[in-house]
Amino acid sequence: MKFQIAVAARLLAALAVTLGLTQPAVAAEPPRYFQPDPAGTPAYMLPDPLVSAAGDKISTSAEWNAQRRPEVLELFRQHVYGRVPATAWEQAFRLVHEDRNAMQGAATLRQIAIDISSGGKSLTINLSLFIPNGATAPVPAFLLICNRSPDNIDPTRQKKSEFWPAEEGIARGYAMAAFYNDDVAPDKKDGHNRGIHGLLNRGQTAPDNWGTLAGWAWGASRCLDYLVQDSAIAADRVAVIGHSRGGKTALWAAAEDQRFALACSNDSGCGGAGLFRHRTKEKETIAAINRGFPHWFNTTFKTYNGREESLPVDQHMLLALIAPRAVAVGSAAEDLWADPRGEYLSVVHARPVYQLFGFDALGATPAMPPIGEPLHGDRAHYHIREGKHNLTLVDWTAYWDFADKVFAHGRR
Ligand code: GTR
């Protein structure tokens, strides 16, 4: 009897679907969600940041600064991001618009055109800057490398986006600056001949030619040139922040330019905070990133497709180049392409270099913090939040909380 009822129910359900009365149930996809390394994740061996190419052990901050840091920076230029050409260029700032009563009086808006010229050609980086009104001393600033449409950094504030929550930043006492990466270099496979590369390359095609990420990082430094001479800004407390390709760029910008006091790298993954040698099934590899974005890195980097273990560096060494300045890394639980655990492990393995300067980074035996519980270490931060690949107010809040702590330290 029971069996007959079940069969009848199934027939009725099938008839209802045929007649378009109900939707067939669709099996829900299992969430692609962060799991700590499952058993069987391959072990990884990293290059030691504290052993020089000649095999010398680095044991003081002075040795790091004089010997190993320049060597590691060179390795990244040669093998990963490329080298800025030596071509001469000139820069001029133009204040194109100022509104002292922006955000209903909460902020002053300055829009600055940064003109770069070289060899009779020029380009302009448009920098938007909100400064909190009523501050009695220069304020720290966040500079966003915007790799999404310019709508996300709308200076008129008619459009608002969590990607650049300028009002919230102002309310927390930070100046909020942003520029659009395409102003510096178009995100195009043939970009090597355009934007700043078109201006400065002069036909050079060396294997360590700078890629687009290095171009954007260079652009961030030009924005910093403006910020450090604006008397409203605390020149020694400027953070550079970026998401994904912008997060890769933020780290490289802070490695190349030691004036940045903090780098915040959000969901930056492969070529950003993610350790190349931490292998998972889901993550982006060197071969995949070079296939999808051949213009981002230098030519030599392509020789490492499928050969992660042969790279003379890994990304904990990129973070170490930022020491003793502060570094913050954020991940999203559903962003397995960026490998959250690999992003976290870079911060962990940068610690020996921070220790040379008396900072403990994430500590001796840190456990990966649970989702939604940011870990504010000593000059190093890591968080993983719920959700997908994106830069959200939750991420910004974690970075501001960490910056509050770092910038109040006063010893750098
Ligand atoms: C992805 C790319 C990542 C990341 C991202 C982004 O497609 O594979 O490396 O940079 O784009 O910038 O949004």
Residues whose N, C-alpha, C, O or C-beta is under 5 A from the ligand:
A	BS01	GTR	H243 S244 R245 C270 E284
